[in-house]
Amino acid sequence: MISLFPRREPVQDIVSPWSYLSFASDTPPEKFGDLAPIVELWRSKWPAPDRFPAWRNFDILEFRGWWGQLSLAEMHRDPLDLRWALWGTKLTHWWGADYTGQRISEQPHLMDVWQHFERPYFECQLEHRLIGFVTGSLEPQDRQFLNIRGIDLPLETDGVLTHYLSVYELRHADDNFVPDAPVLFRF
């Protein structure tokens, strides 16, 4: 598979418990398996081709069945950081923490993963306006027995990406589903 972006090698001895993949924003929803309904909903809110919806374009009732599995991250720049404006109740149960209102940079147990993997992932997501697909375990939270899959969807206001809407689901450790679409970037 040809990638537009190089694969990053682990930094020193730091290994991410997550796999991060990026896809073109116009990737067909059905390529995302069980997460296709969320991608379909997001695409249905596009105000114009290659223009993403804002959070205000959604009604929370549209996420029925996914309510506890949503997170909404405000993207801050200079330096890049994210603050979770919303962290679902199932996510709180799975992660063992409620991150609502908190910045990732304020989480000491996540600093290595943020600095070496998630921050470069989100830098690329923002720069190239991509859909993200993540899988991994909750090892940094001492919950390595839980395996997660999620989708990161960009939201914008006035042409500026301001948030990422993420939806997560539990997966079996041996479930290696990857969207059947060209991967543009991977960590």
C-alpha positions as a Markdown table, in Angstrom:
| # | Residue | x | y | z |
|---|---|---|---|---|
| 1 | Met | 0.0 | 0.0 | 0.0 |
| 2 | Ile | 1.3 | 3.4 | -0.9 |
| 3 | Ser | 1.0 | 6.1 | 1.7 |
| 4 | Leu | 1.1 | 9.8 | 1.1 |
| 5 | Phe | 2.7 | 10.2 | 4.5 |
| 6 | Pro | 5.5 | 8.2 | 6.0 |
| 7 | Arg | 4.9 | 5.7 | 8.8 |
| 8 | Arg | 6.4 | 7.0 | 12.0 |
| 9 | Glu | 8.8 | 4.8 | 13.9 |
| 10 | Pro | 8.5 | 4.4 | 17.7 |
| 11 | Val | 10.3 | 7.2 | 19.5 |
| 12 | Gln | 13.0 | 5.6 | 21.7 |
| 13 | Asp | 11.3 | 3.0 | 23.8 |
| 14 | Ile | 7.8 | 4.6 | 23.6 |
| 15 | Val | 5.2 | 2.5 | 21.9 |
| 16 | Ser | 1.7 | 3.6 | 21.4 |
| 17 | Pro | -1.1 | 1.3 | 22.6 |
| 18 | Trp | -3.1 | 2.7 | 19.7 |
| 19 | Ser | -3.0 | 2.5 | 15.9 |
| 20 | Tyr | -3.9 | 5.8 | 14.2 |
| 21 | Leu | -5.1 | 5.8 | 10.5 |
| 22 | Ser | -6.2 | 8.7 | 8.4 |
| 23 | Phe | -8.6 | 8.6 | 5.5 |
| 24 | Ala | -9.9 | 11.1 | 2.9 |
| 25 | Ser | -12.9 | 13.0 | 4.2 |
| 26 | Asp | -15.0 | 11.7 | 1.2 |
| 27 | Thr | -14.3 | 8.1 | 2.0 |
| 28 | Pro | -17.7 | 6.2 | 1.6 |
| 29 | Pro | -19.3 | 5.6 | 5.0 |
| 30 | Glu | -19.8 | 1.9 | 4.4 |
| 31 | Lys | -16.0 | 1.5 | 4.5 |
| 32 | Phe | -16.1 | 2.1 | 8.3 |
| 33 | Gly | -17.9 | -1.0 | 9.3 |
| 34 | Asp | -20.0 | -0.7 | 12.4 |
| 35 | Leu | -19.2 | 3.0 | 12.6 |
| 36 | Ala | -20.7 | 3.7 | 9.2 |
| 37 | Pro | -24.0 | 5.2 | 10.6 |
| 38 | Ile | -22.0 | 7.9 | 12.4 |
| 39 | Val | -20.1 | 8.7 | 9.2 |
| 40 | Glu | -23.3 | 8.8 | 7.2 |
| 41 | Leu | -24.9 | 11.2 | 9.8 |
| 42 | Trp | -21.8 | 13.4 | 9.7 |
| 43 | Arg | -21.8 | 13.5 | 5.9 |
| 44 | Ser | -25.5 | 14.3 | 5.8 |
| 45 | Lys | -24.7 | 17.5 | 7.6 |
| 46 | Trp | -22.1 | 18.8 | 5.2 |
| 47 | Pro | -23.2 | 22.3 | 4.1 |
| 48 | Ala | -21.2 | 22.1 | 0.8 |
| 49 | Pro | -18.7 | 19.7 | -0.8 |
| 50 | Asp | -15.5 | 19.7 | 1.4 |
| 51 | Arg | -17.2 | 21.8 | 4.1 |
| 52 | Phe | -17.7 | 20.1 | 7.4 |
| 53 | Pro | -20.6 | 20.7 | 9.8 |
| 54 | Ala | -20.3 | 22.5 | 13.1 |
| 55 | Trp | -21.4 | 20.8 | 16.3 |
| 56 | Arg | -24.5 | 23.1 | 16.3 |
| 57 | Asn | -25.7 | 21.4 | 13.1 |
| 58 | Phe | -26.4 | 18.2 | 15.1 |
| 59 | Asp | -29.3 | 17.3 | 17.4 |
| 60 | Ile | -28.3 | 15.1 | 20.2 |
| 61 | Leu | -31.3 | 12.9 | 19.5 |
| 62 | Glu | -29.6 | 11.9 | 16.2 |
| 63 | Phe | -27.0 | 10.0 | 18.1 |
| 64 | Arg | -29.5 | 7.7 | 19.8 |
| 65 | Gly | -27.8 | 4.4 | 20.6 |
| 66 | Trp | -24.3 | 6.1 | 20.7 |
| 67 | Trp | -24.9 | 8.8 | 23.4 |
| 68 | Gly | -22.5 | 7.4 | 26.0 |
| 69 | Gln | -19.9 | 6.7 | 23.4 |
| 70 | Leu | -19.4 | 10.2 | 22.1 |
| 71 | Ser | -16.6 | 12.7 | 22.8 |
| 72 | Leu | -16.2 | 16.2 | 21.4 |
| 73 | Ala | -12.7 | 17.7 | 21.5 |
| 74 | Glu | -12.1 | 21.4 | 21.0 |
| 75 | Met | -8.9 | 21.9 | 19.1 |
| 76 | His | -6.6 | 24.6 | 20.4 |
| 77 | Arg | -3.6 | 25.8 | 18.5 |
| 78 | Asp | -0.3 | 27.5 | 19.4 |
| 79 | Pro | 0.5 | 25.0 | 20.9 |
| 80 | Leu | -1.8 | 22.3 | 19.7 |
| 81 | Asp | -3.9 | 20.9 | 22.5 |
| 82 | Leu | -7.4 | 19.5 | 22.8 |
| 83 | Arg | -10.0 | 20.0 | 25.5 |
| 84 | Trp | -12.8 | 17.5 | 25.8 |
| 85 | Ala | -16.1 | 19.6 | 25.8 |
| 86 | Leu | -18.0 | 16.3 | 26.0 |
| 87 | Trp | -17.0 | 12.9 | 27.3 |
| 88 | Gly | -19.7 | 10.2 | 27.2 |
| 89 | Thr | -20.8 | 8.2 | 30.2 |
| 90 | Lys | -19.8 | 4.8 | 28.6 |
| 91 | Leu | -16.4 | 6.3 | 27.8 |
| 92 | Thr | -16.1 | 7.4 | 31.5 |
| 93 | His | -16.9 | 3.8 | 32.5 |
| 94 | Trp | -14.4 | 2.3 | 30.0 |
| 95 | Trp | -11.6 | 4.8 | 30.5 |
| 96 | Gly | -12.2 | 5.0 | 34.3 |
| 97 | Ala | -12.2 | 8.8 | 34.2 |
| 98 | Asp | -14.4 | 11.6 | 33.1 |
| 99 | Tyr | -12.4 | 13.9 | 30.9 |
| 100 | Thr | -15.2 | 16.5 | 30.3 |
| 101 | Gly | -13.7 | 20.0 | 30.5 |
| 102 | Gln | -10.1 | 18.7 | 30.7 |
| 103 | Arg | -7.2 | 19.2 | 28.4 |
| 104 | Ile | -5.1 | 16.3 | 27.2 |
| 105 | Ser | -2.0 | 18.3 | 28.1 |
| 106 | Glu | -3.1 | 18.2 | 31.8 |
| 107 | Gln | -3.2 | 14.3 | 31.9 |
| 108 | Pro | 0.3 | 13.2 | 33.2 |
| 109 | His | -0.4 | 9.5 | 32.3 |
| 110 | Leu | -1.1 | 10.5 | 28.7 |
| 111 | Met | 1.8 | 12.8 | 28.1 |
| 112 | Asp | 4.1 | 10.4 | 26.3 |
| 113 | Val | 1.3 | 9.1 | 24.0 |
| 114 | Trp | 0.1 | 12.7 | 23.3 |
| 115 | Gln | 3.6 | 14.1 | 22.6 |
| 116 | His | 4.8 | 11.3 | 20.4 |
| 117 | Phe | 1.6 | 9.9 | 18.7 |
| 118 | Glu | -1.7 | 11.8 | 19.2 |
| 119 | Arg | -0.4 | 15.3 | 18.7 |
| 120 | Pro | 1.3 | 14.5 | 15.4 |
| 121 | Tyr | -1.8 | 12.5 | 14.4 |
| 122 | Phe | -4.1 | 15.5 | 15.1 |
| 123 | Glu | -1.6 | 17.9 | 13.5 |
| 124 | Cys | -2.0 | 15.9 | 10.3 |
| 125 | Gln | -5.8 | 15.5 | 10.7 |
| 126 | Leu | -6.2 | 19.3 | 11.0 |
| 127 | Glu | -3.8 | 20.2 | 8.2 |
| 128 | His | -5.2 | 17.7 | 5.7 |
| 129 | Arg | -8.9 | 17.7 | 6.8 |
| 130 | Leu | -9.1 | 13.9 | 7.3 |
| 131 | Ile | -11.2 | 11.3 | 9.0 |
| 132 | Gly | -9.4 | 9.4 | 11.7 |
| 133 | Phe | -9.8 | 5.8 | 12.6 |
| 134 | Val | -8.2 | 4.5 | 15.8 |
| 135 | Thr | -7.9 | 1.2 | 17.5 |
| 136 | Gly | -6.1 | 0.1 | 20.6 |
| 137 | Ser | -6.2 | -0.8 | 24.3 |
| 138 | Leu | -6.6 | 1.4 | 27.3 |
| 139 | Glu | -3.2 | 0.5 | 28.7 |
| 140 | Pro | -2.3 | 4.1 | 29.7 |
| 141 | Gln | -5.3 | 4.0 | 32.0 |
| 142 | Asp | -4.3 | 0.6 | 33.4 |
| 143 | Arg | -7.3 | -1.0 | 31.6 |
| 144 | Gln | -5.3 | -2.9 | 29.0 |
| 145 | Phe | -8.1 | -5.6 | 29.1 |
| 146 | Leu | -10.4 | -3.2 | 27.2 |
| 147 | Asn | -9.9 | -2.8 | 23.4 |
| 148 | Ile | -11.4 | 0.2 | 21.6 |
| 149 | Arg | -12.2 | 1.2 | 18.0 |
| 150 | Gly | -13.2 | 4.8 | 17.2 |
| 151 | Ile | -13.7 | 7.3 | 14.4 |
| 152 | Asp | -12.6 | 11.0 | 14.6 |
| 153 | Leu | -14.7 | 13.3 | 12.4 |
| 154 | Pro | -13.7 | 17.0 | 11.8 |
| 155 | Leu | -16.1 | 19.8 | 12.6 |
| 156 | Glu | -15.6 | 23.4 | 11.5 |
| 157 | Thr | -16.9 | 26.9 | 11.8 |
| 158 | Asp | -16.4 | 29.4 | 9.0 |
| 159 | Gly | -13.9 | 27.1 | 7.2 |
| 160 | Val | -11.7 | 26.6 | 10.3 |
| 161 | Leu | -11.6 | 23.1 | 11.9 |
| 162 | Thr | -12.6 | 23.7 | 15.5 |
| 163 | His | -13.6 | 20.3 | 16.9 |
| 164 | Tyr | -13.3 | 16.6 | 16.4 |
| 165 | Leu | -16.4 | 14.5 | 17.1 |
| 166 | Ser | -15.3 | 11.0 | 18.1 |
| 167 | Val | -17.4 | 7.9 | 18.6 |
| 168 | Tyr | -15.9 | 4.7 | 20.2 |
| 169 | Glu | -17.0 | 1.1 | 20.6 |
| 170 | Leu | -15.6 | -1.9 | 22.4 |
| 171 | Arg | -13.9 | -4.5 | 20.2 |
| 172 | His | -12.5 | -7.9 | 20.8 |
| 173 | Ala | -8.7 | -8.1 | 21.1 |
| 174 | Asp | -8.5 | -10.3 | 18.0 |
| 175 | Asp | -10.8 | -8.0 | 15.9 |
| 176 | Asn | -8.4 | -6.4 | 13.5 |
| 177 | Phe | -11.0 | -4.6 | 11.3 |
| 178 | Val | -9.5 | -1.8 | 9.2 |
| 179 | Pro | -11.5 | 0.2 | 6.7 |
| 180 | Asp | -11.2 | -1.0 | 3.1 |
| 181 | Ala | -10.1 | 2.3 | 1.8 |
| 182 | Pro | -6.7 | 4.0 | 1.0 |
| 183 | Val | -4.9 | 4.9 | 4.2 |
| 184 | Leu | -3.3 | 8.3 | 3.7 |
| 185 | Phe | -1.5 | 8.5 | 7.0 |
| 186 | Arg | -0.7 | 6.0 | 9.8 |
| 187 | Phe | 0.9 | 5.9 | 13.2 |
